[in-house]
Amino acid sequence: MELLSLHYDVSGTDFTCAGEASSKIKRNLKELGFPTSVIRNVAIAVYEGEINLVIHGGGGVIDVEISPECISIVLADQGPGIPDVALAMQEGYSTAPDNVRQLGFGAGMGLPNIKKYTDEMIIESEVGKGTTIKLKVFVK
Amino acid sequence: MTVKELQKKLNLQYICNEGLAEEKEVTGCYCGDLLSWVMSKATDGDAWLTVMGNVTSIGVAVLTEVACIILTENAPADADAIKRAEENDVVILGTEKNAYQVAVEISKLI
């Protein structure tokens, strides 16, 4: 049984809003009584995803489905796409501009962190069309 | 120890949310400026020592549930960060000392 569906629009330029979706999802999961470890994993993955949507995607959308067994997250943008997904998944590889690095991001940890904190991660990306990342965190 | 007790012992300056310092418990300490790294390593109850006083740092503090942010070496907090911290109950403190000096002092107290 599906408990809850959430949808968020993420601005492509406004860093001040990045983190709002993950904070709200975290609050929802807390209210629903999910284990702390699950909440932390989901919150970190969504926050990294949000930052990527702002930095690289030109904004996008986040859809979350919460069920007792699994949290499913889809992050989608219509940005430039990722030419080499395997390279992008390497820790330390980054194409982030200097202004993003000055904010403490762009260290090439975003996608590896998302993988680390989720149980399933599928990246679908096409250059010039955009990127969709599908994530699952299982409630163990 | 509470953030308020830590503030007094280390002579830290309040930047934001002084009123919440008594209810926040400090149980550890984490030093770092790369936010993705901090997000995955810092734990709840940590005093987070950093020079990153921007709005994205507040997001990380909320997610990790650190006890407070301590901006070291007089690093400033920008206006957006303070506003976001006020909205999310994040206590920010400042000091002229560097992260090593503050961490050493914290390790003697907790």
gemmi code that builds the backbone of each chain (N, CA, C; Angstrom):
import gemmi

chains = {
    "A": [
        ("MET", (0.847, -1.197, 0.000), (0.000, 0.000, 0.000), (0.884, 1.248, 0.000)),
        ("GLU", (0.571, 2.154, -0.880), (1.342, 3.392, -0.937), (0.864, 4.351, 0.152)),
        ("LEU", (1.809, 4.878, 0.916), (1.432, 5.747, 2.024), (1.294, 7.201, 1.584)),
        ("LEU", (2.290, 7.632, 0.807), (2.359, 9.065, 0.553), (3.167, 9.337, -0.712)),
        ("SER", (2.687, 10.260, -1.537), (3.457, 10.713, -2.698), (3.761, 12.190, -2.528)),
        ("LEU", (4.996, 12.572, -2.807), (5.402, 13.973, -2.659), (6.025, 14.444, -3.961)),
        ("HIS", (5.805, 15.706, -4.288), (6.391, 16.279, -5.502), (6.998, 17.645, -5.170)),
        ("TYR", (8.186, 17.878, -5.685), (8.842, 19.168, -5.457), (9.424, 19.691, -6.763)),
        ("ASP", (9.294, 20.995, -6.972), (9.978, 21.655, -8.078), (11.230, 22.310, -7.517)),
        ("VAL", (12.351, 22.116, -8.189), (13.616, 22.691, -7.719), (14.087, 23.749, -8.707)),
        ("SER", (14.320, 24.951, -8.197), (14.767, 26.056, -9.037), (16.189, 25.808, -9.544)),
        ("GLY", (16.448, 26.283, -10.756), (17.761, 26.042, -11.345), (18.808, 27.076, -10.980)),
        ("THR", (18.416, 28.115, -10.310), (19.378, 29.178, -10.049), (19.509, 29.523, -8.574)),
        ("ASP", (18.546, 29.108, -7.788), (18.447, 29.630, -6.432), (18.979, 28.636, -5.390)),
        ("PHE", (20.219, 28.861, -4.981), (20.826, 27.993, -3.973), (20.128, 28.117, -2.621)),
        ("THR", (19.471, 29.267, -2.407), (18.857, 29.472, -1.088), (17.713, 28.483, -0.857)),
        ("CYS", (17.155, 27.940, -1.940), (16.055, 26.983, -1.779), (16.547, 25.537, -1.734)),
        ("ALA", (17.772, 25.297, -2.157), (18.282, 23.922, -2.168), (18.299, 23.388, -0.745)),
        ("GLY", (17.757, 22.238, -0.584), (17.680, 21.644, 0.752), (16.273, 21.666, 1.310)),
        ("GLU", (15.395, 22.445, 0.677), (14.016, 22.516, 1.189), (13.279, 21.196, 1.002)),
        ("ALA", (13.436, 20.596, -0.176), (12.736, 19.328, -0.430), (13.222, 18.246, 0.522)),
        ("SER", (14.542, 18.151, 0.680), (15.070, 17.099, 1.571), (14.632, 17.326, 3.010)),
        ("SER", (14.573, 18.590, 3.442), (14.127, 18.881, 4.807), (12.675, 18.464, 4.995)),
        ("LYS", (11.846, 18.748, 3.990), (10.420, 18.390, 4.099), (10.238, 16.872, 4.096)),
        ("ILE", (10.991, 16.195, 3.226), (10.875, 14.733, 3.170), (11.325, 14.125, 4.493)),
        ("LYS", (12.393, 14.682, 5.026), (12.896, 14.196, 6.306), (11.824, 14.349, 7.392)),
        ("ARG", (11.178, 15.512, 7.412), (10.133, 15.771, 8.414), (8.976, 14.782, 8.259)),
        ("ASN", (8.590, 14.545, 7.001), (7.498, 13.588, 6.749), (7.853, 12.195, 7.234)),
        ("LEU", (9.070, 11.763, 6.923), (9.483, 10.405, 7.316), (9.550, 10.281, 8.835)),
        ("LYS", (9.961, 11.355, 9.495), (10.002, 11.350, 10.963), (8.601, 11.192, 11.534)),
        ("GLU", (7.688, 11.976, 10.969), (6.300, 11.920, 11.454), (5.696, 10.542, 11.234)),
        ("LEU", (6.116, 9.879, 10.160), (5.583, 8.546, 9.865), (6.285, 7.450, 10.678)),
        ("GLY", (7.324, 7.828, 11.409), (7.968, 6.881, 12.322), (8.993, 5.957, 11.688)),
        ("PHE", (9.586, 6.361, 10.561), (10.615, 5.534, 9.930), (11.894, 5.528, 10.778)),
        ("PRO", (12.700, 4.443, 10.682), (13.948, 4.390, 11.458), (14.888, 5.539, 11.089)),
        ("THR", (15.660, 5.990, 12.085), (16.575, 7.119, 11.901), (17.532, 6.884, 10.736)),
        ("SER", (18.032, 5.652, 10.603), (19.021, 5.373, 9.553), (18.394, 5.547, 8.168)),
        ("VAL", (17.152, 5.122, 8.018), (16.458, 5.265, 6.728), (16.248, 6.748, 6.413)),
        ("ILE", (15.826, 7.498, 7.430), (15.568, 8.929, 7.234), (16.848, 9.645, 6.821)),
        ("ARG", (17.944, 9.320, 7.492), (19.225, 9.963, 7.179), (19.665, 9.641, 5.747)),
        ("ASN", (19.553, 8.359, 5.380), (19.970, 7.950, 4.041), (19.165, 8.668, 2.957)),
        ("VAL", (17.853, 8.713, 3.155), (16.984, 9.375, 2.169), (17.307, 10.873, 2.114)),
        ("ALA", (17.457, 11.493, 3.284), (17.687, 12.937, 3.327), (18.999, 13.311, 2.642)),
        ("ILE", (20.047, 12.541, 2.886), (21.342, 12.837, 2.257), (21.246, 12.659, 0.738)),
        ("ALA", (20.642, 11.554, 0.310), (20.538, 11.290, -1.134), (19.725, 12.387, -1.829)),
        ("VAL", (18.617, 12.788, -1.214), (17.773, 13.816, -1.847), (18.484, 15.169, -1.843)),
        ("TYR", (19.201, 15.474, -0.759), (19.899, 16.769, -0.713), (20.990, 16.838, -1.780)),
        ("GLU", (21.751, 15.770, -1.900), (22.773, 15.730, -2.956), (22.107, 15.869, -4.332)),
        ("GLY", (20.988, 15.194, -4.486), (20.259, 15.271, -5.750), (19.763, 16.682, -6.030)),
        ("GLU", (19.247, 17.320, -4.999), (18.769, 18.707, -5.143), (19.899, 19.629, -5.584)),
        ("ILE", (21.045, 19.473, -4.925), (22.197, 20.319, -5.269), (22.602, 20.075, -6.726)),
        ("ASN", (22.579, 18.815, -7.151), (22.913, 18.515, -8.542), (21.911, 19.147, -9.509)),
        ("LEU", (20.640, 19.138, -9.132), (19.622, 19.752, -10.000), (19.905, 21.245, -10.164)),
        ("VAL", (20.338, 21.885, -9.066), (20.623, 23.327, -9.125), (21.911, 23.580, -9.924)),
        ("ILE", (22.964, 22.816, -9.595), (24.281, 23.076, -10.212), (24.281, 22.716, -11.702)),
        ("HIS", (23.791, 21.509, -11.994), (23.983, 20.955, -13.340), (22.713, 20.896, -14.184)),
        ("GLY", (21.583, 20.717, -13.551), (20.374, 20.393, -14.305), (19.568, 21.587, -14.762)),
        ("GLY", (19.927, 22.784, -14.250), (19.095, 23.951, -14.548), (17.740, 23.845, -13.870)),
        ("GLY", (17.709, 23.172, -12.745), (16.446, 22.938, -12.045), (15.824, 21.621, -12.466)),
        ("GLY", (14.757, 21.244, -11.796), (14.121, 19.974, -12.137), (13.018, 19.637, -11.157)),
        ("VAL", (12.683, 18.361, -11.130), (11.606, 17.932, -10.224), (12.067, 16.723, -9.399)),
        ("ILE", (11.473, 16.616, -8.223), (11.729, 15.466, -7.352), (10.391, 14.844, -6.991)),
        ("ASP", (10.273, 13.547, -7.249), (9.061, 12.819, -6.850), (9.443, 11.707, -5.884)),
        ("VAL", (8.704, 11.630, -4.810), (9.012, 10.637, -3.782), (7.750, 9.833, -3.477)),
        ("GLU", (7.916, 8.526, -3.423), (6.801, 7.670, -2.996), (7.238, 6.929, -1.750)),
        ("ILE", (6.443, 7.072, -0.721), (6.801, 6.495, 0.571), (5.838, 5.350, 0.871)),
        ("SER", (6.382, 4.155, 1.030), (5.572, 3.015, 1.463), (6.247, 2.399, 2.688)),
        ("PRO", (5.590, 1.532, 3.402), (6.213, 0.966, 4.614), (7.506, 0.207, 4.324)),
        ("GLU", (7.633, -0.330, 3.101), (8.802, -1.163, 2.793), (9.912, -0.401, 2.083)),
        ("CYS", (9.575, 0.678, 1.408), (10.559, 1.302, 0.509), (10.251, 2.778, 0.264)),
        ("ILE", (11.311, 3.575, 0.189), (11.171, 4.970, -0.234), (11.737, 5.046, -1.649)),
        ("SER", (10.904, 5.422, -2.612), (11.354, 5.562, -3.997), (11.461, 7.040, -4.345)),
        ("ILE", (12.572, 7.397, -4.960), (12.823, 8.801, -5.284), (13.187, 8.907, -6.757)),
        ("VAL", (12.593, 9.855, -7.462), (12.982, 10.127, -8.848), (13.362, 11.601, -8.948)),
        ("LEU", (14.603, 11.833, -9.392), (15.093, 13.209, -9.610), (15.239, 13.385, -11.117)),
        ("ALA", (14.578, 14.374, -11.668), (14.614, 14.530, -13.134), (14.879, 15.973, -13.533)),
        ("ASP", (15.750, 16.126, -14.532), (15.990, 17.469, -15.066), (16.035, 17.413, -16.586)),
        ("GLN", (15.983, 18.596, -17.185), (16.095, 18.682, -18.646), (17.361, 19.463, -18.989)),
        ("GLY", (18.398, 19.182, -18.231), (19.677, 19.864, -18.393), (20.527, 19.261, -19.495)),
        ("PRO", (21.833, 19.490, -19.427), (22.727, 19.091, -20.529), (22.996, 17.588, -20.614)),
        ("GLY", (22.621, 16.840, -19.566), (22.908, 15.409, -19.570), (24.340, 15.111, -19.147)),
        ("ILE", (24.615, 13.827, -18.883), (25.949, 13.400, -18.438), (26.587, 12.582, -19.564)),
        ("PRO", (27.667, 13.085, -20.175), (28.270, 12.365, -21.311), (28.848, 11.008, -20.910)),
        ("ASP", (29.441, 10.931, -19.730), (30.091, 9.679, -19.304), (29.672, 9.390, -17.857)),
        ("VAL", (28.655, 8.573, -17.703), (28.094, 8.316, -16.371), (29.120, 7.638, -15.467)),
        ("ALA", (29.883, 6.691, -16.024), (30.877, 5.972, -15.213), (31.907, 6.945, -14.636)),
        ("LEU", (32.310, 7.903, -15.450), (33.277, 8.910, -15.002), (32.643, 9.801, -13.917)),
        ("ALA", (31.400, 10.183, -14.133), (30.694, 11.043, -13.167), (30.510, 10.351, -11.819)),
        ("MET", (30.487, 9.016, -11.851), (30.290, 8.261, -10.599), (31.584, 8.137, -9.798)),
        ("GLN", (32.711, 8.505, -10.389), (33.989, 8.389, -9.665), (34.111, 9.487, -8.613)),
        ("GLU", (34.475, 9.072, -7.406), (34.688, 10.055, -6.342), (35.764, 11.042, -6.751)),
        ("GLY", (35.478, 12.310, -6.611), (36.471, 13.335, -6.907), (36.355, 13.919, -8.296)),
        ("TYR", (35.600, 13.246, -9.197), (35.421, 13.814, -10.534), (34.300, 14.847, -10.481)),
        ("SER", (34.567, 16.045, -10.955), (33.564, 17.095, -10.871), (33.668, 18.037, -12.050)),
        ("THR", (32.514, 18.507, -12.518), (32.499, 19.539, -13.565), (31.872, 20.823, -13.016)),
        ("ALA", (31.763, 20.903, -11.695), (31.113, 22.067, -11.076), (31.957, 23.326, -11.262)),
        ("PRO", (31.307, 24.462, -11.510), (32.051, 25.722, -11.665), (32.582, 26.243, -10.333)),
        ("ASP", (33.478, 27.231, -10.419), (34.158, 27.748, -9.219), (33.194, 28.301, -8.178)),
        ("ASN", (32.125, 28.989, -8.636), (31.221, 29.597, -7.651), (30.538, 28.536, -6.792)),
        ("VAL", (30.338, 27.356, -7.364), (29.740, 26.250, -6.610), (30.757, 25.675, -5.626)),
        ("ARG", (31.997, 25.593, -6.057), (33.050, 25.077, -5.168), (33.239, 25.998, -3.968)),
        ("GLN", (33.082, 27.299, -4.215), (33.224, 28.249, -3.102), (32.131, 28.060, -2.050)),
        ("LEU", (31.027, 27.448, -2.447), (29.946, 27.178, -1.493), (30.174, 25.866, -0.739)),
        ("GLY", (31.235, 25.163, -1.058), (31.535, 23.925, -0.342), (31.059, 22.674, -1.052)),
        ("PHE", (30.529, 22.858, -2.279), (30.128, 21.690, -3.069), (31.070, 21.539, -4.259)),
        ("GLY", (30.730, 20.611, -5.145), (31.540, 20.436, -6.340), (32.830, 19.688, -6.094)),
        ("ALA", (32.838, 18.847, -5.050), (34.046, 18.071, -4.748), (34.010, 16.699, -5.405)),
        ("GLY", (33.013, 16.474, -6.240), (32.921, 15.173, -6.899), (32.437, 14.080, -5.964)),
        ("MET", (31.630, 14.469, -5.003), (31.117, 13.500, -4.020), (29.614, 13.264, -4.183)),
        ("GLY", (28.962, 14.071, -4.989), (27.499, 14.051, -5.048), (26.931, 12.701, -5.468)),
        ("LEU", (27.233, 12.277, -6.696), (26.682, 11.003, -7.172), (27.196, 9.812, -6.353)),
        ("PRO", (28.518, 9.763, -6.026), (28.976, 8.646, -5.175), (28.256, 8.604, -3.825)),
        ("ASN", (27.979, 9.773, -3.257), (27.249, 9.812, -1.982), (25.830, 9.276, -2.153)),
        ("ILE", (25.209, 9.651, -3.251), (23.834, 9.162, -3.491), (23.846, 7.638, -3.577)),
        ("LYS", (24.818, 7.102, -4.287), (24.911, 5.638, -4.415), (25.150, 4.987, -3.053)),
        ("LYS", (26.015, 5.617, -2.270), (26.386, 5.070, -0.963), (25.185, 4.972, -0.028)),
        ("TYR", (24.285, 5.943, -0.131), (23.191, 6.016, 0.849), (21.869, 5.457, 0.337)),
        ("THR", (21.904, 4.824, -0.839), (20.673, 4.215, -1.345), (20.928, 2.746, -1.670)),
        ("ASP", (19.842, 1.974, -1.801), (19.984, 0.546, -2.103), (19.944, 0.280, -3.598)),
        ("GLU", (19.273, 1.143, -4.326), (19.238, 1.020, -5.781), (19.413, 2.391, -6.398)),
        ("MET", (20.197, 2.457, -7.466), (20.398, 3.746, -8.145), (20.513, 3.499, -9.647)),
        ("ILE", (19.603, 4.087, -10.389), (19.637, 3.953, -11.849), (19.735, 5.357, -12.448)),
        ("ILE", (20.763, 5.566, -13.289), (20.914, 6.870, -13.940), (20.573, 6.712, -15.422)),
        ("GLU", (19.609, 7.505, -15.868), (19.291, 7.540, -17.299), (19.601, 8.957, -17.771)),
        ("SER", (20.566, 9.066, -18.687), (20.975, 10.401, -19.104), (21.237, 10.449, -20.599)),
        ("GLU", (20.791, 11.512, -21.215), (21.040, 11.700, -22.639), (21.555, 13.120, -22.849)),
        ("VAL", (22.702, 13.199, -23.509), (23.310, 14.516, -23.709), (22.357, 15.417, -24.506)),
        ("GLY", (22.152, 16.608, -23.973), (21.272, 17.572, -24.631), (19.811, 17.438, -24.236)),
        ("LYS", (19.477, 16.365, -23.546), (18.056, 16.158, -23.204), (17.790, 16.153, -21.707)),
        ("GLY", (18.722, 15.637, -20.936), (18.505, 15.661, -19.490), (18.865, 14.365, -18.809)),
        ("THR", (18.641, 14.365, -17.504), (19.032, 13.229, -16.667), (17.900, 12.872, -15.712)),
        ("THR", (17.688, 11.570, -15.580), (16.738, 11.086, -14.562), (17.465, 10.077, -13.682)),
        ("ILE", (17.368, 10.284, -12.385), (17.989, 9.360, -11.438), (16.894, 8.728, -10.592)),
        ("LYS", (16.843, 7.397, -10.619), (15.811, 6.658, -9.861), (16.492, 5.960, -8.681)),
        ("LEU", (15.961, 6.213, -7.511), (16.579, 5.686, -6.292), (15.575, 4.914, -5.453)),
        ("LYS", (16.090, 3.924, -4.749), (15.256, 3.230, -3.766), (16.045, 3.054, -2.468)),
        ("VAL", (15.381, 3.321, -1.363), (15.946, 3.008, -0.046), (14.957, 2.055, 0.618)),
        ("PHE", (15.427, 0.851, 0.916), (14.533, -0.152, 1.527), (14.512, 0.017, 3.045)),
        ("VAL", (13.356, -0.222, 3.597), (13.207, -0.156, 5.051), (13.488, -1.552, 5.590)),
        ("LYS", (14.633, -1.709, 6.251), (15.036, -3.048, 6.682), (14.577, -3.304, 8.113)),
    ],
    "B": [
        ("MET", (27.147, 18.153, 27.548), (27.140, 19.576, 27.829), (26.289, 20.310, 26.794)),
        ("THR", (25.680, 21.384, 27.218), (24.825, 22.123, 26.276), (25.675, 23.081, 25.425)),
        ("VAL", (25.081, 23.531, 24.339), (25.766, 24.516, 23.494), (26.052, 25.785, 24.310)),
        ("LYS", (25.120, 26.124, 25.206), (25.305, 27.319, 26.032), (26.550, 27.180, 26.925)),
        ("GLU", (26.700, 25.993, 27.529), (27.882, 25.755, 28.381), (29.164, 25.816, 27.548)),
        ("LEU", (29.088, 25.221, 26.349), (30.253, 25.242, 25.457), (30.609, 26.680, 25.063)),
        ("GLN", (29.587, 27.462, 24.772), (29.802, 28.864, 24.393), (30.534, 29.625, 25.495)),
        ("LYS", (30.116, 29.382, 26.733), (30.730, 30.092, 27.859), (32.177, 29.655, 28.064)),
        ("LYS", (32.396, 28.337, 28.051), (33.738, 27.824, 28.342), (34.750, 28.200, 27.261)),
        ("LEU", (34.280, 28.257, 26.012), (35.194, 28.566, 24.906), (35.130, 30.045, 24.501)),
        ("ASN", (34.283, 30.793, 25.210), (34.117, 32.224, 24.915), (33.772, 32.466, 23.440)),
        ("LEU", (32.759, 31.705, 22.954), (32.326, 31.844, 21.566), (31.308, 32.976, 21.450)),
        ("GLN", (31.216, 33.559, 20.262), (30.236, 34.628, 20.049), (28.986, 34.039, 19.384)),
        ("TYR", (27.832, 34.449, 19.885), (26.593, 34.033, 19.243), (26.390, 34.812, 17.949)),
        ("ILE", (26.054, 34.081, 16.895), (25.697, 34.731, 15.627), (24.189, 34.593, 15.398)),
        ("CYS", (23.613, 33.499, 15.876), (22.204, 33.240, 15.591), (21.627, 32.226, 16.569)),
        ("ASN", (20.397, 32.450, 16.996), (19.639, 31.508, 17.831), (20.243, 31.244, 19.203)),
        ("GLU", (20.690, 32.303, 19.859), (21.222, 32.178, 21.222), (20.200, 31.512, 22.152)),
        ("GLY", (18.928, 31.826, 21.916), (17.862, 31.317, 22.786), (17.710, 29.808, 22.774)),
        ("LEU", (18.284, 29.147, 21.774), (18.144, 27.687, 21.689), (19.348, 26.948, 22.260)),
        ("ALA", (20.370, 27.715, 22.670), (21.654, 27.095, 23.046), (21.546, 26.212, 24.284)),
        ("GLU", (20.567, 26.519, 25.131), (20.458, 25.754, 26.372), (19.847, 24.374, 26.147)),
        ("GLU", (19.051, 24.254, 25.091), (18.368, 22.977, 24.874), (19.124, 22.039, 23.922)),
        ("LYS", (20.209, 22.539, 23.319), (20.964, 21.700, 22.371), (22.152, 21.049, 23.093)),
        ("GLU", (22.235, 19.735, 22.971), (23.272, 18.979, 23.669), (24.434, 18.676, 22.718)),
        ("VAL", (25.648, 18.977, 23.173), (26.847, 18.674, 22.369), (27.437, 17.345, 22.853)),
        ("THR", (27.534, 16.399, 21.925), (28.065, 15.077, 22.306), (29.327, 14.717, 21.529)),
        ("GLY", (29.698, 15.556, 20.558), (30.878, 15.258, 19.745), (31.308, 16.485, 18.972)),
        ("CYS", (32.236, 16.273, 18.053), (32.770, 17.402, 17.291), (33.155, 16.904, 15.905)),
        ("TYR", (32.893, 17.724, 14.892), (33.315, 17.369, 13.540), (33.861, 18.604, 12.841)),
        ("CYS", (35.003, 18.441, 12.146), (35.614, 19.560, 11.420), (35.549, 19.271, 9.921)),
        ("GLY", (35.061, 20.212, 9.125), (35.063, 19.995, 7.681), (34.374, 21.107, 6.933)),
        ("ASP", (34.844, 21.323, 5.686), (34.289, 22.388, 4.859), (33.678, 21.879, 3.552)),
        ("LEU", (33.991, 20.641, 3.192), (33.371, 20.078, 1.993), (32.013, 19.515, 2.392)),
        ("LEU", (30.959, 20.144, 1.910), (29.642, 19.861, 2.470), (29.175, 18.435, 2.214)),
        ("SER", (29.485, 17.877, 1.045), (29.088, 16.495, 0.790), (29.769, 15.552, 1.772)),
        ("TRP", (30.999, 15.868, 2.082), (31.761, 15.038, 3.016), (31.158, 15.155, 4.414)),
        ("VAL", (30.901, 16.382, 4.816), (30.330, 16.626, 6.149), (28.968, 15.954, 6.260)),
        ("MET", (28.186, 16.054, 5.204), (26.838, 15.492, 5.214), (26.871, 13.991, 5.488)),
        ("SER", (27.891, 13.318, 4.971), (27.924, 11.870, 5.152), (28.683, 11.448, 6.399)),
        ("LYS", (29.414, 12.355, 7.027), (30.265, 11.946, 8.160), (29.840, 12.546, 9.497)),
        ("ALA", (29.349, 13.766, 9.510), (28.979, 14.401, 10.789), (27.761, 13.685, 11.367)),
        ("THR", (27.672, 13.650, 12.687), (26.543, 12.965, 13.312), (25.794, 13.916, 14.244)),
        ("ASP", (24.592, 13.513, 14.601), (23.772, 14.381, 15.437), (24.467, 14.622, 16.779)),
        ("GLY", (24.358, 15.830, 17.254), (25.000, 16.203, 18.515), (26.410, 16.748, 18.356)),
        ("ASP", (26.972, 16.666, 17.154), (28.313, 17.220, 16.936), (28.290, 18.750, 16.970)),
        ("ALA", (29.352, 19.331, 17.483), (29.624, 20.741, 17.222), (30.397, 20.752, 15.903)),
        ("TRP", (29.847, 21.390, 14.891), (30.473, 21.351, 13.551), (31.335, 22.597, 13.366)),
        ("LEU", (32.622, 22.376, 13.189), (33.577, 23.475, 13.011), (33.864, 23.646, 11.522)),
        ("THR", (33.614, 24.849, 11.022), (33.758, 25.079, 9.582), (34.001, 26.556, 9.311)),
        ("VAL", (34.422, 26.857, 8.085), (34.494, 28.264, 7.664), (33.392, 28.583, 6.654)),
        ("MET", (32.497, 27.603, 6.411), (31.455, 27.784, 5.405), (30.198, 28.361, 6.041)),
        ("GLY", (30.037, 29.675, 5.939), (28.882, 30.326, 6.557), (27.817, 30.693, 5.550)),
        ("ASN", (27.544, 29.805, 4.592), (26.541, 30.125, 3.578), (25.278, 29.290, 3.773)),
        ("VAL", (24.302, 29.567, 2.942), (22.980, 28.980, 3.138), (22.988, 27.459, 2.975)),
        ("THR", (23.873, 26.942, 2.133), (23.900, 25.492, 1.948), (24.431, 24.779, 3.201)),
        ("SER", (25.276, 25.479, 3.965), (25.768, 24.890, 5.224), (24.608, 24.647, 6.184)),
        ("ILE", (23.640, 25.545, 6.162), (22.505, 25.386, 7.078), (21.713, 24.131, 6.709)),
        ("GLY", (21.559, 23.913, 5.408), (20.886, 22.689, 4.955), (21.584, 21.448, 5.478)),
        ("VAL", (22.897, 21.457, 5.425), (23.682, 20.315, 5.920), (23.515, 20.172, 7.433)),
        ("ALA", (23.501, 21.293, 8.146), (23.345, 21.233, 9.607), (21.982, 20.662, 9.987)),
        ("VAL", (20.961, 21.030, 9.219), (19.615, 20.521, 9.501), (19.564, 19.016, 9.251)),
        ("LEU", (20.138, 18.590, 8.128), (20.083, 17.167, 7.781), (20.870, 16.302, 8.761)),
        ("THR", (22.020, 16.773, 9.165), (22.865, 15.960, 10.047), (22.464, 16.106, 11.514)),
        ("GLU", (21.660, 17.118, 11.819), (21.213, 17.387, 13.191), (22.386, 17.632, 14.141)),
        ("VAL", (23.374, 18.373, 13.641), (24.475, 18.771, 14.521), (23.930, 19.707, 15.606)),
        ("ALA", (24.642, 19.762, 16.730), (24.170, 20.588, 17.848), (24.281, 22.078, 17.521)),
        ("CYS", (25.329, 22.421, 16.794), (25.541, 23.826, 16.425), (26.607, 23.900, 15.330)),
        ("ILE", (26.656, 25.060, 14.686), (27.757, 25.362, 13.763), (28.667, 26.347, 14.478)),
        ("ILE", (29.972, 26.071, 14.477), (30.929, 27.052, 15.000), (31.782, 27.526, 13.823)),
        ("LEU", (31.615, 28.792, 13.459), (32.403, 29.360, 12.365), (33.757, 29.784, 12.929)),
        ("THR", (34.797, 29.158, 12.430), (36.130, 29.396, 12.966), (36.840, 30.509, 12.195)),
        ("GLU", (37.908, 31.003, 12.788), (38.772, 32.022, 12.165), (37.982, 33.237, 11.673)),
        ("ASN", (36.962, 33.609, 12.447), (36.116, 34.766, 12.136), (35.444, 34.676, 10.760)),
        ("ALA", (35.229, 33.475, 10.286), (34.523, 33.329, 9.000), (33.113, 33.888, 9.152)),
        ("PRO", (32.654, 34.664, 8.179), (31.331, 35.295, 8.329), (30.184, 34.357, 7.950)),
        ("ALA", (29.008, 34.644, 8.507), (27.769, 33.992, 8.056), (27.038, 35.011, 7.199)),
        ("ASP", (26.628, 34.616, 5.996), (25.938, 35.599, 5.164), (24.462, 35.710, 5.569)),
        ("ALA", (23.811, 36.752, 5.076), (22.446, 37.073, 5.532), (21.463, 35.939, 5.245)),
        ("ASP", (21.598, 35.312, 4.068), (20.700, 34.193, 3.724), (20.873, 33.038, 4.704)),
        ("ALA", (22.121, 32.809, 5.076), (22.405, 31.700, 6.005), (21.768, 31.957, 7.363)),
        ("ILE", (21.892, 33.187, 7.839), (21.320, 33.514, 9.159), (19.791, 33.378, 9.116)),
        ("LYS", (19.197, 33.857, 8.046), (17.735, 33.754, 7.906), (17.301, 32.286, 7.914)),
        ("ARG", (18.019, 31.484, 7.133), (17.668, 30.043, 7.053), (17.894, 29.350, 8.390)),
        ("ALA", (18.969, 29.737, 9.083), (19.261, 29.139, 10.393), (18.167, 29.491, 11.394)),
        ("GLU", (17.702, 30.736, 11.342), (16.615, 31.152, 12.255), (15.349, 30.357, 11.977)),
        ("GLU", (15.069, 30.123, 10.702), (13.859, 29.373, 10.334), (13.956, 27.905, 10.747)),
        ("ASN", (15.173, 27.390, 10.823), (15.352, 25.951, 11.062), (15.979, 25.621, 12.411)),
        ("ASP", (16.012, 26.604, 13.304), (16.502, 26.374, 14.675), (17.953, 25.890, 14.726)),
        ("VAL", (18.786, 26.430, 13.856), (20.207, 26.073, 13.875), (20.980, 27.164, 14.632)),
        ("VAL", (21.713, 26.749, 15.664), (22.514, 27.710, 16.433), (23.854, 27.908, 15.727)),
        ("ILE", (24.214, 29.172, 15.478), (25.523, 29.473, 14.875), (26.330, 30.303, 15.862)),
        ("LEU", (27.579, 29.887, 16.042), (28.509, 30.619, 16.903), (29.754, 30.960, 16.095)),
        ("GLY", (30.530, 31.910, 16.605), (31.749, 32.275, 15.905), (32.924, 32.404, 16.864)),
        ("THR", (34.111, 32.271, 16.310), (35.331, 32.415, 17.106), (36.488, 32.836, 16.210)),
        ("GLU", (37.486, 33.465, 16.827), (38.664, 33.830, 16.039), (39.656, 32.661, 15.947)),
        ("LYS", (39.460, 31.638, 16.770), (40.390, 30.494, 16.782), (40.188, 29.616, 15.549)),
        ("ASN", (41.205, 28.807, 15.244), (41.045, 27.899, 14.107), (40.432, 26.574, 14.567)),
        ("ALA", (40.072, 25.735, 13.606), (39.332, 24.511, 13.914), (40.136, 23.604, 14.850)),
        ("TYR", (41.442, 23.541, 14.630), (42.279, 22.685, 15.483), (42.210, 23.148, 16.936)),
        ("GLN", (42.373, 24.442, 17.145), (42.359, 24.973, 18.516), (41.019, 24.718, 19.198)),
        ("VAL", (39.940, 24.915, 18.471), (38.612, 24.715, 19.063), (38.378, 23.233, 19.352)),
        ("ALA", (38.769, 22.378, 18.400), (38.553, 20.936, 18.574), (39.320, 20.410, 19.778)),
        ("VAL", (40.542, 20.894, 19.960), (41.346, 20.477, 21.113), (40.629, 20.854, 22.415)),
        ("GLU", (40.096, 22.067, 22.442), (39.399, 22.515, 23.657), (38.129, 21.694, 23.901)),
        ("ILE", (37.402, 21.402, 22.818), (36.171, 20.616, 22.975), (36.496, 19.215, 23.485)),
        ("SER", (37.597, 18.644, 22.988), (37.936, 17.271, 23.404), (38.237, 17.189, 24.898)),
        ("LYS", (38.618, 18.294, 25.489), (38.885, 18.306, 26.938), (37.592, 18.429, 27.743)),
        ("LEU", (36.523, 18.815, 27.076), (35.279, 19.112, 27.794), (34.229, 18.010, 27.695)),
        ("ILE", (34.298, 17.197, 26.653), (33.235, 16.183, 26.494), (33.811, 14.763, 26.532)),
    ],
}
model = gemmi.Model(1)
for chain_id, residues in chains.items():
    chain = gemmi.Chain(chain_id)
    for i, (resn, *xyz) in enumerate(residues, 1):
        res = gemmi.Residue()
        res.name, res.seqid = resn, gemmi.SeqId(i, " ")
        for name, pos in zip(("N", "CA", "C"), xyz):
            atom = gemmi.Atom()
            atom.name, atom.element = name, gemmi.Element(name[0])
            atom.pos, atom.b_iso = gemmi.Position(*pos), 0.0
            res.add_atom(atom)
        chain.add_residue(res)
    model.add_chain(chain)
structure = gemmi.Structure()
structure.add_model(model)
structure.setup_entities()
